[in-house]
Every structure is written in structure tokens, then in C-alpha cells.
Amino acid sequence: MTSLASDLVGTDSTDMTVEPVGDSPRERRRPALSPSRANDFMQCPLLFRFRVVDRLPEPPSAAAARGTLVHSVLERLYDAPVGERTLAAAQAMVPGEWDRLQEAEPRYAELFAGAGEAGSAPEGAVQEWLEGAGNLLGTYFTLEDPNRLEPAEREMFVETQLEDGPLLRGIVDRLDVAPNGAMRVVDYKTGKTPRPQYQGSALFQMRFYGLVLWRERGEIPKMLQLVYLGDGQVLRAEPQEADLLAVEEQVRTLWSSITQAARSGQWAPRKTPLCGWCAHQALCPQFGGTPPEIPEGAIELTLGIAPEAAAS
């Protein structure tokens, strides 16, 4: 998951996906690689640097915040007894969960700030946005009946150390375990099903989780399932050992590239259609910008890798 939104290399203990946090003081964890940040590096090494090493703040996204809200409701929905996990109950949780998320992450208040009187959020805009979250929950109930499910785990933290490789870390939205022990890994997506040419990153994320569970539990998950609430589609894959070994090799190769970039200081920008959604264009050489100097000690702190100048 993306906990809402959504992680690769990081050291943060409260957000295992290691989203940018600016200057906020956080307790540090051992550097690790998560699927979201791995995808960042594959998309653009400089974006990876900005998010992981520089930890540059990014403005909150309405879509990402709504995703976090829906994830939160779906996690808490399973606290209710069987028979009470209804759409009405889920939708009734939305306002309270939104208040709780704003309390936990004050930046969410910026989403609607300045649109109403005295900088307050107009009630109609907030209500419409919350209704959008309720509609996504409605789609979920067309795909699964939560009264027929009893997840073994929700928002499950997973971690494994690859031999002679990086520590892998992430959060699984839901893990279902059948009576025979077969595991199903479920991830909720509040967007629409990506076009076939863009499905690689989502499948990588799920196989990444499959690899971590295999290494930690000694058993390959029977099913990897992506639930897209934006258009009511479900993508399923039954991983084979060869699939997970291929992902492990991909992760090792990726970590080697990250290590090389960290040691050399060469974080090459890569221009793609996704640049239009990047919050850091003003600092990107592809758009005439200049990246900031990397804070002293930041690479070793966030990645556990000593730059060549420091190593020498």
C-alpha cells in the first residue's frame, strides 16, 4: 500500500513507505528498500534522490489524500462484527476518519484552504470530495463482500533482509489466509486500472510483497490481487517461484544502480510523461532547474552508503 497514496528506501518508523517529510523530526529506522521508492528510481533517479535523500516536501494531493482516507475506512471496517460490515456503515465512517487523518497530518488541511471565506474550506467542496470517497467505497462493495472475509492481517508491516543485498520493507493492505494455509495478498488502488503498458509498476509492487512473504514465511503466496476502485476492476496473478526469483534479481540490480548513484553523486534526471505530475520541476535540469546541494551526511543516513568523497 501505499498507505494512502501508497515505498522504497527509507528510515522512517511511522511511515514505512518513506514519503517526503521535509524538516519534520522523525525517529530513524535502518535504511530499506520499498516498492514505491523502487519505482521512483526506475522512473527517475533524481526524483528518488529528492524524495529519499533530500526528503523534499511535496504539496498534498487530493487524489492521494482520498486514497488514504478510503484505505483507512477499509482497514477499520473489518473491526466490525460479521453482518455489520455494510456499505452504509463504511460511508458513515468517512467524516470521522477524515477528521482523524487531518489531525494526524495537518498538511491535508491545505487541500481546501483559501477557497472559502477567511481562507476556510467551502463546505460544499469538502462535502463533494468526501462523497467521492463514499463512491469509491460503494465500488468496493460491488467487488467483495467483507462479511464473507476474515483477513489474517490488515496494514501489515513486512520486512526481509536479502543475503548480500538490501533490506526490503513495505506495508500490505490485506493478507487473507485460507484454511489450508494458502495466502492471498490484496492491495487497494483508488485509481483506475492502468493501461497494459503501465501495469508493470503495479505488478512489481505485488511481486515485491510476494517475495518478502516468501522469504519470511517460506511459502509463496497463492494469489496477488489488485483491487481498482476507480473503475471496479480486479487484477489477479498467481506467482510462481521463477516470477519471484526474477523480482529478486531485479531488486538486486536496482540496488546496485542506487549504490552506484549514491557513491558517485550522479542522480540522472529522466524525462517521461509522468514529469507533468512532479512537484520538483523547478529543481530539475530537464526543466532548467538546479538541484540543491545534498545535506552533509544525508546519503549515508538515508541509504547506509558512503559517497566516494566521504569513503576516501
Secondary structure, DSSP 8 states (H G I E B T S, - for coil): --TTT---SEEESS-TT----TT----EEEEEB-HHHHHHHHH-HHHHIIIIIS-------HHHHHHHHHHHHHHHHTTS-TT---HHHHHHHHHHHHHHHHHH-GGGGGGTTTSSGGG---HHHHHHHHHHHHHHHHHHHHH--GGG---SEEEEEEEEE-TTS-EEEEEEEEEEE-TT--EEEEEEESS----GGG-HHHHHHHHHHHHHHHHHHSS--SEEEEEETTTTEEEEE---HHHHHHHHHHHHHHHHHHHHHHHHT-------GGGGG-TTGGG-GGGT-------TTHHHHHHS---HHHH-
